[in-house]
């Protein structure tokens, strides 16, 4: 039967018993009996006393490793992923898959024109076992496709360099990388000069072993598709657009509108929760946002 914590009167009651026993023992009971009876009383009180909630066990606050690089950039474990906080963008890296699962950044007004880095590197501050085993070109008509494009980070040489870390790169067909995926980047490039945008995207790995050409050479499988959400405005003026783009030779610029989805549909497919108003989650535009005339996409 579960015992309830003792009331204050119960504690005083036991204290009274202790005094009585003490007097009794001093009048003739052996010191041995006195200690035995007092021990029973103290054990009873202790067993009934509740555990203090203000003294948490160390098991209640599990420790987690935080890697810190030479520039004080923190890399936080996030479940099975590593959250890599680069300059101007964040990537969530799946160590088991050796590739980015998700990315996020704010696209602000274009104020720079730094040149794109020409070489690809491992991130020296991320465990090698979490990264692809090679930074060489993939081949097989696949590009080293950026999740977060360098062009949206051209205000900073450091951010440009970090965008070419292999943690931000995955195999994309050249038609997709230079077609539909590029057009989503050009839309963001133009509209970020009108309003600041929140961009969230990621990977759908799928289960198609027939195109996993780079497991031996790079230690990474080929994603089946990539997704992206662009959110602009606020309140009643909040707008969002979303695509799920297949990683195929058919994913050209002219086919981008085929890959439009509602936020609701994207959440269902990816399991993500996108931070937009409920009314915006149901809308699926007929066309992608048009490139404004005169937009400088460089």
LINTATA-V279225 format. One record per residue. N is the residue number from 1. RES is the residue in one small letter. OMEGA is omega in whole degrees, 0 to 359 (NA if undefined). NEAR is the number of other ideal C-beta (glycine too) atoms within 10 Angstrom. D_LAST is the distance of its C-alpha to the last C-alpha in Angstrom with 1 decimal. Layout:
BEGIN
n:N res:RES omega:OMEGA near:NEAR d_last:D_LAST
n:N res:RES omega:OMEGA near:NEAR d_last:D_LAST
END
This chain:
BEGIN
n:1 res:x omega:182 near:3 d_last:75.1
n:2 res:x omega:180 near:3 d_last:72.2
n:3 res:x omega:179 near:8 d_last:73.5
n:4 res:x omega:181 near:9 d_last:72.1
n:5 res:x omega:182 near:9 d_last:71.5
n:6 res:x omega:174 near:17 d_last:74.7
n:7 res:x omega:180 near:10 d_last:75.3
n:8 res:x omega:180 near:7 d_last:76.2
n:9 res:x omega:178 near:8 d_last:79.9
n:10 res:x omega:179 near:14 d_last:79.8
n:11 res:x omega:178 near:13 d_last:78.8
n:12 res:x omega:179 near:11 d_last:81.6
n:13 res:x omega:179 near:12 d_last:83.9
n:14 res:x omega:178 near:15 d_last:83.1
n:15 res:x omega:178 near:12 d_last:83.6
n:16 res:x omega:178 near:10 d_last:87.0
n:17 res:x omega:181 near:13 d_last:87.9
n:18 res:x omega:179 near:15 d_last:86.9
n:19 res:x omega:180 near:9 d_last:89.2
n:20 res:x omega:180 near:10 d_last:92.0
n:21 res:x omega:180 near:17 d_last:91.6
n:22 res:x omega:180 near:14 d_last:91.5
n:23 res:x omega:180 near:10 d_last:94.8
n:24 res:x omega:183 near:13 d_last:96.3
n:25 res:x omega:180 near:17 d_last:95.3
n:26 res:x omega:179 near:10 d_last:96.6
n:27 res:x omega:176 near:7 d_last:100.0
n:28 res:x omega:179 near:7 d_last:100.5
n:29 res:x omega:184 near:14 d_last:97.7
n:30 res:x omega:178 near:9 d_last:96.6
n:31 res:x omega:178 near:9 d_last:93.4
n:32 res:x omega:180 near:9 d_last:92.0
n:33 res:x omega:180 near:13 d_last:92.4
n:34 res:x omega:181 near:15 d_last:90.8
n:35 res:x omega:181 near:11 d_last:87.6
n:36 res:x omega:182 near:10 d_last:87.4
n:37 res:x omega:180 near:17 d_last:87.7
n:38 res:x omega:178 near:15 d_last:85.2
n:39 res:x omega:179 near:10 d_last:82.7
n:40 res:x omega:181 near:10 d_last:82.9
n:41 res:x omega:181 near:14 d_last:82.3
n:42 res:x omega:177 near:12 d_last:79.2
n:43 res:x omega:179 near:10 d_last:77.8
n:44 res:x omega:180 near:14 d_last:78.3
n:45 res:x omega:181 near:14 d_last:76.5
n:46 res:x omega:181 near:8 d_last:73.6
n:47 res:x omega:183 near:9 d_last:73.2
n:48 res:x omega:186 near:15 d_last:73.1
n:49 res:x omega:178 near:11 d_last:70.6
n:50 res:x omega:176 near:8 d_last:67.0
n:51 res:x omega:182 near:8 d_last:64.2
n:52 res:x omega:182 near:7 d_last:62.5
n:53 res:x omega:183 near:6 d_last:59.0
n:54 res:x omega:178 near:5 d_last:57.9
n:55 res:x omega:184 near:6 d_last:58.2
n:56 res:x omega:176 near:9 d_last:55.5
n:57 res:x omega:177 near:7 d_last:55.7
n:58 res:x omega:178 near:7 d_last:53.1
n:59 res:x omega:181 near:6 d_last:52.6
n:60 res:x omega:182 near:6 d_last:51.2
n:61 res:x omega:183 near:8 d_last:48.1
n:62 res:x omega:180 near:6 d_last:46.8
n:63 res:x omega:177 near:6 d_last:44.9
n:64 res:x omega:182 near:8 d_last:41.4
n:65 res:x omega:174 near:7 d_last:39.7
n:66 res:x omega:177 near:10 d_last:36.7
n:67 res:x omega:177 near:14 d_last:34.8
n:68 res:x omega:182 near:10 d_last:33.4
n:69 res:x omega:186 near:14 d_last:31.3
n:70 res:x omega:179 near:7 d_last:31.5
n:71 res:x omega:177 near:9 d_last:29.0
n:72 res:x omega:174 near:6 d_last:30.9
n:73 res:x omega:184 near:16 d_last:28.5
n:74 res:x omega:179 near:12 d_last:30.8
n:75 res:x omega:188 near:22 d_last:30.9
n:76 res:x omega:169 near:15 d_last:33.0
n:77 res:x omega:180 near:13 d_last:35.0
n:78 res:x omega:186 near:14 d_last:34.5
n:79 res:x omega:178 near:8 d_last:37.1
n:80 res:x omega:184 near:12 d_last:36.4
n:81 res:x omega:169 near:19 d_last:32.8
n:82 res:x omega:176 near:23 d_last:31.3
n:83 res:x omega:184 near:17 d_last:29.0
n:84 res:x omega:182 near:27 d_last:26.5
n:85 res:x omega:178 near:13 d_last:25.1
n:86 res:x omega:179 near:22 d_last:22.1
n:87 res:x omega:177 near:16 d_last:20.2
n:88 res:x omega:179 near:19 d_last:18.4
n:89 res:x omega:180 near:22 d_last:19.3
n:90 res:x omega:177 near:15 d_last:22.5
n:91 res:x omega:174 near:27 d_last:23.5
n:92 res:x omega:188 near:20 d_last:26.9
n:93 res:x omega:176 near:27 d_last:28.2
n:94 res:x omega:184 near:17 d_last:31.2
n:95 res:x omega:181 near:15 d_last:33.3
n:96 res:x omega:182 near:9 d_last:35.3
n:97 res:x omega:179 near:19 d_last:32.4
n:98 res:x omega:181 near:21 d_last:30.5
n:99 res:x omega:180 near:27 d_last:27.3
n:100 res:x omega:175 near:26 d_last:25.3
n:101 res:x omega:187 near:20 d_last:26.9
n:102 res:x omega:176 near:20 d_last:24.7
n:103 res:x omega:180 near:24 d_last:21.8
n:104 res:x omega:175 near:17 d_last:20.9
n:105 res:x omega:174 near:23 d_last:18.6
n:106 res:x omega:178 near:12 d_last:17.8
n:107 res:x omega:182 near:24 d_last:14.3
n:108 res:x omega:182 near:14 d_last:14.6
n:109 res:x omega:183 near:10 d_last:12.9
n:110 res:x omega:181 near:18 d_last:9.7
n:111 res:x omega:184 near:8 d_last:11.6
n:112 res:x omega:179 near:12 d_last:10.2
n:113 res:x omega:179 near:10 d_last:8.1
n:114 res:x omega:181 near:16 d_last:10.4
n:115 res:x omega:179 near:9 d_last:10.3
n:116 res:x omega:178 near:13 d_last:10.8
n:117 res:x omega:185 near:15 d_last:14.6
n:118 res:x omega:183 near:6 d_last:16.2
n:119 res:x omega:180 near:7 d_last:19.4
n:120 res:x omega:185 near:18 d_last:20.6
n:121 res:x omega:165 near:15 d_last:23.6
n:122 res:x omega:173 near:16 d_last:26.2
n:123 res:x omega:185 near:23 d_last:26.2
n:124 res:x omega:183 near:9 d_last:29.2
n:125 res:x omega:177 near:16 d_last:30.3
n:126 res:x omega:179 near:20 d_last:30.6
n:127 res:x omega:183 near:12 d_last:33.8
n:128 res:x omega:181 near:11 d_last:33.3
n:129 res:x omega:178 near:10 d_last:35.2
n:130 res:x omega:186 near:20 d_last:32.5
n:131 res:x omega:174 near:24 d_last:29.8
n:132 res:x omega:187 near:24 d_last:29.2
n:133 res:x omega:181 near:17 d_last:31.5
n:134 res:x omega:174 near:16 d_last:28.9
n:135 res:x omega:181 near:16 d_last:25.3
n:136 res:x omega:177 near:12 d_last:25.6
n:137 res:x omega:184 near:11 d_last:23.7
n:138 res:x omega:187 near:23 d_last:25.4
n:139 res:x omega:179 near:10 d_last:26.2
n:140 res:x omega:181 near:13 d_last:27.8
n:141 res:x omega:174 near:10 d_last:24.4
n:142 res:x omega:177 near:20 d_last:23.0
n:143 res:x omega:167 near:18 d_last:19.7
n:144 res:x omega:189 near:19 d_last:19.4
n:145 res:x omega:177 near:22 d_last:17.6
n:146 res:x omega:168 near:24 d_last:16.0
n:147 res:x omega:173 near:25 d_last:17.5
n:148 res:x omega:186 near:24 d_last:15.2
n:149 res:x omega:179 near:23 d_last:11.7
n:150 res:x omega:184 near:19 d_last:10.7
n:151 res:x omega:180 near:21 d_last:7.1
n:152 res:x omega:181 near:23 d_last:9.5
n:153 res:x omega:190 near:25 d_last:11.6
n:154 res:x omega:174 near:20 d_last:9.7
n:155 res:x omega:189 near:16 d_last:12.4
n:156 res:x omega:175 near:14 d_last:15.0
n:157 res:x omega:180 near:14 d_last:15.9
n:158 res:x omega:179 near:14 d_last:18.6
n:159 res:x omega:177 near:20 d_last:16.5
n:160 res:x omega:180 near:20 d_last:14.1
n:161 res:x omega:182 near:17 d_last:17.4
n:162 res:x omega:179 near:25 d_last:19.0
n:163 res:x omega:178 near:29 d_last:16.4
n:164 res:x omega:170 near:20 d_last:17.6
n:165 res:x omega:183 near:23 d_last:21.2
n:166 res:x omega:176 near:23 d_last:22.9
n:167 res:x omega:179 near:28 d_last:23.8
n:168 res:x omega:188 near:25 d_last:20.3
n:169 res:x omega:174 near:24 d_last:20.4
n:170 res:x omega:179 near:29 d_last:22.5
n:171 res:x omega:174 near:24 d_last:23.2
n:172 res:x omega:176 near:26 d_last:21.2
n:173 res:x omega:182 near:23 d_last:22.0
n:174 res:x omega:179 near:14 d_last:19.4
n:175 res:x omega:180 near:19 d_last:19.6
n:176 res:x omega:183 near:24 d_last:19.0
n:177 res:x omega:182 near:21 d_last:16.3
n:178 res:x omega:181 near:16 d_last:14.2
n:179 res:x omega:185 near:20 d_last:15.7
n:180 res:x omega:181 near:25 d_last:16.8
n:181 res:x omega:178 near:27 d_last:15.5
n:182 res:x omega:181 near:20 d_last:11.9
n:183 res:x omega:175 near:22 d_last:12.5
n:184 res:x omega:179 near:24 d_last:13.8
n:185 res:x omega:179 near:20 d_last:10.7
n:186 res:x omega:176 near:15 d_last:8.6
n:187 res:x omega:178 near:23 d_last:11.7
n:188 res:x omega:181 near:21 d_last:11.7
n:189 res:x omega:181 near:21 d_last:8.1
n:190 res:x omega:187 near:19 d_last:9.6
n:191 res:x omega:178 near:21 d_last:13.1
n:192 res:x omega:176 near:19 d_last:12.9
n:193 res:x omega:178 near:15 d_last:12.6
n:194 res:x omega:183 near:12 d_last:15.8
n:195 res:x omega:176 near:14 d_last:17.7
n:196 res:x omega:185 near:15 d_last:17.6
n:197 res:x omega:169 near:22 d_last:17.6
n:198 res:x omega:182 near:16 d_last:19.7
n:199 res:x omega:178 near:22 d_last:18.4
n:200 res:x omega:180 near:21 d_last:21.2
n:201 res:x omega:181 near:23 d_last:21.4
n:202 res:x omega:191 near:22 d_last:23.6
n:203 res:x omega:166 near:22 d_last:25.5
n:204 res:x omega:187 near:16 d_last:28.4
n:205 res:x omega:181 near:16 d_last:30.2
n:206 res:x omega:183 near:14 d_last:32.8
n:207 res:x omega:181 near:7 d_last:35.7
n:208 res:x omega:184 near:12 d_last:35.0
n:209 res:x omega:185 near:9 d_last:36.3
n:210 res:x omega:180 near:6 d_last:35.7
n:211 res:x omega:178 near:17 d_last:32.0
n:212 res:x omega:186 near:13 d_last:32.6
n:213 res:x omega:195 near:16 d_last:32.1
n:214 res:x omega:178 near:21 d_last:30.9
n:215 res:x omega:181 near:13 d_last:33.7
n:216 res:x omega:186 near:9 d_last:35.5
n:217 res:x omega:186 near:15 d_last:32.6
n:218 res:x omega:180 near:23 d_last:30.5
n:219 res:x omega:183 near:15 d_last:32.8
n:220 res:x omega:174 near:21 d_last:30.5
n:221 res:x omega:180 near:21 d_last:31.0
n:222 res:x omega:179 near:24 d_last:28.4
n:223 res:x omega:177 near:23 d_last:27.5
n:224 res:x omega:183 near:16 d_last:28.4
n:225 res:x omega:175 near:20 d_last:25.6
n:226 res:x omega:180 near:26 d_last:22.9
n:227 res:x omega:181 near:20 d_last:22.8
n:228 res:x omega:175 near:22 d_last:20.4
n:229 res:x omega:175 near:24 d_last:21.2
n:230 res:x omega:184 near:22 d_last:19.1
n:231 res:x omega:179 near:21 d_last:21.3
n:232 res:x omega:180 near:20 d_last:20.9
n:233 res:x omega:180 near:15 d_last:23.6
n:234 res:x omega:180 near:11 d_last:27.1
n:235 res:x omega:181 near:6 d_last:30.7
n:236 res:x omega:180 near:7 d_last:31.3
n:237 res:x omega:181 near:8 d_last:27.7
n:238 res:x omega:179 near:13 d_last:26.4
n:239 res:x omega:179 near:18 d_last:24.3
n:240 res:x omega:176 near:23 d_last:23.3
n:241 res:x omega:186 near:23 d_last:22.0
n:242 res:x omega:177 near:29 d_last:22.7
n:243 res:x omega:164 near:25 d_last:22.4
n:244 res:x omega:189 near:17 d_last:24.3
n:245 res:x omega:179 near:24 d_last:22.6
n:246 res:x omega:179 near:19 d_last:25.0
n:247 res:x omega:187 near:25 d_last:24.2
n:248 res:x omega:180 near:16 d_last:25.2
n:249 res:x omega:181 near:12 d_last:24.5
n:250 res:x omega:186 near:12 d_last:24.7
n:251 res:x omega:179 near:25 d_last:21.7
n:252 res:x omega:180 near:15 d_last:19.5
n:253 res:x omega:185 near:16 d_last:17.1
n:254 res:x omega:181 near:9 d_last:20.0
n:255 res:x omega:185 near:17 d_last:22.2
n:256 res:x omega:183 near:20 d_last:20.1
n:257 res:x omega:178 near:14 d_last:22.6
n:258 res:x omega:188 near:12 d_last:25.4
n:259 res:x omega:175 near:20 d_last:24.4
n:260 res:x omega:176 near:17 d_last:24.5
n:261 res:x omega:172 near:17 d_last:27.2
n:262 res:x omega:177 near:17 d_last:28.8
n:263 res:x omega:178 near:24 d_last:28.6
n:264 res:x omega:181 near:16 d_last:32.3
n:265 res:x omega:179 near:15 d_last:31.8
n:266 res:x omega:178 near:23 d_last:29.1
n:267 res:x omega:180 near:17 d_last:31.5
n:268 res:x omega:184 near:11 d_last:34.3
n:269 res:x omega:188 near:13 d_last:32.5
n:270 res:x omega:185 near:20 d_last:30.9
n:271 res:x omega:179 near:7 d_last:33.5
n:272 res:x omega:173 near:16 d_last:31.0
n:273 res:x omega:186 near:8 d_last:31.6
n:274 res:x omega:185 near:17 d_last:28.6
n:275 res:x omega:175 near:11 d_last:28.9
n:276 res:x omega:179 near:19 d_last:28.8
n:277 res:x omega:183 near:15 d_last:31.6
n:278 res:x omega:182 near:8 d_last:34.1
n:279 res:x omega:181 near:9 d_last:33.6
n:280 res:x omega:183 near:18 d_last:29.9
n:281 res:x omega:184 near:17 d_last:30.9
n:282 res:x omega:185 near:10 d_last:32.7
n:283 res:x omega:173 near:14 d_last:30.1
n:284 res:x omega:182 near:14 d_last:28.3
n:285 res:x omega:178 near:13 d_last:26.2
n:286 res:x omega:183 near:6 d_last:26.7
n:287 res:x omega:172 near:9 d_last:23.0
n:288 res:x omega:179 near:18 d_last:19.7
n:289 res:x omega:182 near:15 d_last:17.9
n:290 res:x omega:175 near:10 d_last:16.7
n:291 res:x omega:181 near:14 d_last:13.2
n:292 res:x omega:177 near:11 d_last:13.9
n:293 res:x omega:178 near:6 d_last:14.1
n:294 res:x omega:181 near:6 d_last:11.8
n:295 res:x omega:176 near:16 d_last:9.0
n:296 res:x omega:186 near:9 d_last:5.6
n:297 res:x omega:182 near:14 d_last:3.8
n:298 res:x omega:NA near:8 d_last:0.0
END
